[in-house]
């Protein structure tokens, strides 16, 4: 029986390693963050040997930059990618791209991670002073706005940030196309009385919000702490019966909805995502277009007291 369990375990480990061919088996147990370090152990994460002046770089994976970066990043930061790679840029784009960006194309002229990221910035000690203003070693940085990086290749006038909270057009009518950014179909405003009467693209409604507000969620009150691996712990837990009762017995008329499937507190519990006037009922409109779209004022911790009692707040510490 013991031998059988050992064999099953070994098969599982082999299957796990074979399912992630971009990271060598030994690397799973010796991962070193190579960025902003000139130590030999850091160099050897990407190079077969430590590069010297005027010598070949000897990059792993035969110099395939995308495979090299994805050795780690396909696992640890795949949800943070803001640009795909491996495609051929159009001729107008090639004509617009600065020379340094063009140097990041591969032999086939396709986009790689090195188009936007200047690798040597975080490898060479003489470049390390850039880290303070250019932590992700972007070419041409620092930029006044993050999206300014994009316009080295893309036409600025063709891109306008979409705001799903602008839900009423200039004629004062509901823009139903905006509704389906979060809802899987346009809610019936005449019959919908609560969150139970509408549907969403995801069971985890907070994930819909975090598509745009990932950085905003790091504000105090939204991220409650961090896991051992550095992942944020969001303010999205299922309240107990006592808290649910307290949420429904407040003096104000504001509605504090919970996610339907999970029963969790989510972004919309505290923040009203709708534009003022979208919701027919007055209590559902509370917080729309208010400061931070808060359903209850943050003054004197009122928003917190919508769910927590004063005893909770005394022992509560924000990160």
C-alpha positions in Angstrom: 0.0 0.0 0.0 2.8 2.4 0.9 4.6 1.7 -2.4 1.4 2.4 -4.3 1.0 5.7 -2.6 4.6 6.7 -3.4 4.0 5.7 -7.0 0.8 7.8 -7.2 2.6 10.8 -5.6 5.5 10.5 -8.1 3.1 10.3 -11.1 1.4 13.5 -9.8 4.7 15.4 -9.4 5.8 14.3 -12.9 2.4 15.4 -14.3 2.6 18.7 -12.6 6.1 19.4 -14.0 5.2 18.3 -17.5 2.1 20.5 -17.5 4.3 23.6 -17.1 7.1 23.1 -19.7 8.1 26.7 -19.6 9.8 26.3 -16.3 12.5 23.6 -15.8 11.8 21.1 -13.1 14.7 22.3 -10.9 13.5 25.9 -11.2 10.3 25.1 -9.3 12.4 24.6 -6.2 15.1 27.4 -6.8 13.1 30.4 -8.1 15.0 33.7 -7.8 13.6 37.0 -8.8 16.2 38.2 -11.3 15.0 41.8 -11.6 17.0 44.7 -10.4 19.9 42.5 -9.3 23.4 42.0 -10.8 24.2 38.9 -8.7 25.3 35.8 -10.6 22.4 33.8 -9.3 20.0 36.4 -10.8 21.9 36.5 -14.2 21.6 32.7 -14.5 17.8 32.8 -14.2 17.8 34.1 -17.8 21.2 33.4 -19.2 23.0 30.1 -19.6 26.2 31.9 -18.4 26.9 35.3 -16.9 27.3 37.7 -19.8 30.5 39.7 -20.2 31.2 42.8 -22.3 31.2 42.3 -26.0 30.1 38.6 -25.7 26.9 37.0 -26.7 24.0 37.2 -24.2 23.5 33.4 -24.2 19.8 33.7 -23.3 17.9 30.6 -22.4 15.2 29.1 -24.7 17.4 30.0 -27.7 16.8 33.7 -27.1 13.0 33.5 -27.3 12.2 36.4 -25.1 8.5 35.6 -24.7 9.2 32.0 -23.5 11.9 33.3 -21.2 9.6 35.9 -19.5 6.7 33.5 -19.4 8.9 30.9 -17.6 7.7 32.9 -14.5 5.2 35.4 -15.5 2.7 33.0 -17.1 2.2 31.8 -13.5 2.8 34.7 -11.2 1.4 37.6 -13.0 -0.8 36.4 -15.9 -3.8 38.4 -14.6 -1.8 41.6 -14.7 -0.8 41.4 -18.4 -2.0 44.5 -20.2 -0.7 43.6 -23.7 -0.4 40.5 -25.7 2.6 39.4 -27.7 3.5 37.4 -30.7 1.7 39.5 -33.3 3.0 41.4 -36.3 2.6 45.2 -36.0 1.1 47.0 -38.9 3.2 49.1 -41.2 1.8 52.4 -39.9 2.6 51.2 -36.4 6.2 50.3 -37.4 6.7 53.7 -38.9 5.5 55.3 -35.6 7.5 53.1 -33.2 10.8 54.6 -31.8 14.0 52.8 -32.8 14.5 51.4 -29.3 11.0 49.8 -29.4 11.7 48.3 -32.8 14.8 46.6 -31.3 12.5 44.5 -29.2 10.9 42.8 -32.1 12.0 39.2 -32.7 13.6 37.9 -35.9 10.2 37.5 -37.5 9.3 41.1 -36.7 6.8 40.1 -34.1 6.0 41.8 -30.7 7.9 40.5 -27.7 8.0 41.6 -24.1 11.2 43.5 -24.9 9.3 45.9 -27.2 8.0 47.8 -24.1 10.5 46.6 -21.5 14.2 47.5 -21.7 15.8 44.5 -20.1 19.2 46.0 -19.4 17.8 48.6 -17.1 17.2 46.0 -14.4 20.3 43.9 -15.1 23.1 46.5 -15.0 24.0 48.1 -11.7 24.8 51.4 -13.5 21.2 51.6 -14.6 19.7 50.8 -11.2 19.0 54.4 -10.3 16.1 54.2 -12.8 14.2 51.8 -10.4 12.6 54.6 -8.3 10.8 56.1 -11.3 10.6 53.1 -13.6 10.1 50.0 -11.5 8.9 47.9 -14.5 11.8 49.1 -16.7 9.6 50.4 -19.5 11.3 52.0 -22.5 11.2 55.7 -22.5 9.9 55.9 -18.9 9.1 57.7 -16.7 5.8 58.7 -18.3 3.3 61.2 -16.9 0.5 58.7 -17.4 0.9 54.9 -17.7 -1.0 55.0 -21.1 1.6 57.4 -22.5 3.7 54.3 -23.0 1.1 52.9 -25.3 1.2 55.8 -27.7 4.7 55.1 -28.8 3.0 52.6 -31.1 -0.7 53.3 -31.0 -2.5 56.5 -32.2 -3.7 58.5 -29.2 -6.8 59.9 -30.9 -8.1 56.4 -31.5 -8.3 55.4 -27.9 -10.6 56.9 -25.3 -11.1 55.5 -21.9 -14.5 53.9 -21.5 -16.3 54.8 -18.3 -19.1 52.3 -17.6 -20.5 54.6 -14.8 -21.7 57.1 -17.5 -25.0 55.4 -18.1 -27.3 58.2 -19.1 -26.7 59.9 -22.5 -27.0 63.6 -23.3 -30.7 63.3 -24.1 -31.3 62.0 -20.5 -32.0 58.4 -21.7 -30.5 55.2 -20.3 -27.6 54.0 -22.5 -28.4 50.3 -22.5 -25.2 49.3 -24.2 -23.3 50.4 -21.1 -25.5 48.1 -18.9 -24.1 45.0 -20.5 -20.6 45.9 -19.5 -21.4 44.4 -16.1 -24.8 42.7 -16.6 -25.3 39.8 -19.0 -28.5 41.4 -20.1 -30.2 44.8 -19.6 -32.1 44.8 -16.3 -35.8 45.7 -16.4 -35.9 48.8 -14.3 -39.7 48.6 -13.9 -39.6 45.2 -12.2 -36.1 45.0 -10.6 -36.5 45.6 -6.9 -33.1 44.4 -5.7 -29.8 42.8 -6.8 -31.7 39.5 -6.8 -33.7 40.6 -9.8 -30.7 41.3 -12.1 -27.9 39.1 -13.5 -24.2 39.6 -14.1 -21.4 38.2 -16.2 -19.8 36.6 -13.2 -20.8 35.0 -9.9 -18.0 37.0 -8.3 -19.3 40.5 -9.0 -16.2 42.0 -7.4 -14.1 40.6 -10.3 -16.1 42.7 -12.7 -15.1 45.8 -10.7 -11.5 44.8 -10.4 -11.1 44.7 -14.2 -10.7 48.4 -14.0 -10.2 49.2 -10.3 -7.3 46.8 -9.4 -5.1 49.6 -8.3 -8.0 51.5 -6.6 -8.7 48.4 -4.5 -5.4 48.8 -2.7 -6.8 51.9 -1.0 -7.3 51.4 2.8 -10.5 49.5 3.5 -10.6 47.6 0.2 -7.5 45.4 0.7 -7.5 44.1 4.2 -4.1 42.4 4.2 -1.9 40.1 2.2 -1.3 36.4 1.9 2.1 34.9 2.5 2.8 34.9 -1.3 1.9 38.7 -1.5 -1.6 38.3 -2.9 -4.0 40.9 -1.6 -6.9 39.9 0.7 -9.9 41.9 -0.6 -12.7 43.1 1.6 -15.1 40.4 0.3 -16.2 37.9 2.9 -19.6 36.5 3.8 -21.1 38.4 6.8 -22.5 36.4 9.7 -26.2 36.5 10.6 -25.6 39.2 13.2 -23.9 41.5 10.7 -26.6 40.9 8.0 -29.2 41.8 10.6 -27.3 45.0 11.5 -27.0 45.9 7.8 -30.8 45.8 7.5 -31.6 47.7 10.6 -29.8 51.0 10.1 -31.3 54.5 10.5 -30.4 55.6 6.9 -32.3 54.3 3.9 -29.2 53.2 1.9 -29.2 49.7 0.4 -26.1 47.5 1.1 -26.4 44.6 -1.3 -24.4 41.3 -1.1 -23.3 39.1 -4.0 -26.1 36.6 -4.8 -24.2 33.4 -5.3 -21.4 33.8 -2.7 -23.3 36.0 -0.2 -20.1 38.0 0.1 -19.6 41.7 0.8 -18.4 43.1 -2.6 -17.4 46.4 -4.1 -21.1 47.3 -4.7 -21.9 46.8 -1.0 -20.2 50.1 -0.2 -20.1 51.8 -3.6 -23.1 52.6 -5.9 -21.9 51.8 -9.4 -24.9 53.5 -11.1 -25.3 57.1 -12.3 -27.8 59.2 -10.5 -31.2 58.6 -11.9 -30.6 55.1 -13.3 -32.3 53.4 -10.3 -36.0 54.4 -10.1 -36.2 53.9 -6.3 -34.7 56.7 -4.2 -33.0 54.4 -1.7 -31.3 52.6 -4.6 -30.0 55.9 -5.9 -28.3 56.8 -2.6 -24.5 57.1 -3.2 -24.8 57.4 -7.0 -22.4 60.2 -8.1 -21.4 60.8 -4.4 -17.8 61.1 -3.3 -16.2 57.7 -4.2 -19.8 56.6 -4.9 -20.1 55.6 -1.3 -23.6 54.5 -0.3 -23.0 55.9 3.2 -20.7 58.8 4.1 -17.2 57.9 5.3 -17.3 60.7 7.9 -16.9 59.3 11.5 -16.6 55.8 10.0 -20.3 55.8 9.2 -19.7 53.5 6.1 -18.0 51.0 8.3 -20.7 51.1 10.9 -23.2 50.1 8.3 -22.0 46.6 8.8 -19.7 46.6 11.9 -20.4 47.7 15.4 -18.1 50.0 17.4 -16.6 47.0 19.2 -15.5 45.6 15.8 -13.9 48.9 14.8 -11.8 49.2 17.9 -10.0 45.9 17.2 -9.9 46.5 13.5 -6.6 47.8 11.9 -6.2 48.7 8.3 -2.9 47.7 6.5 
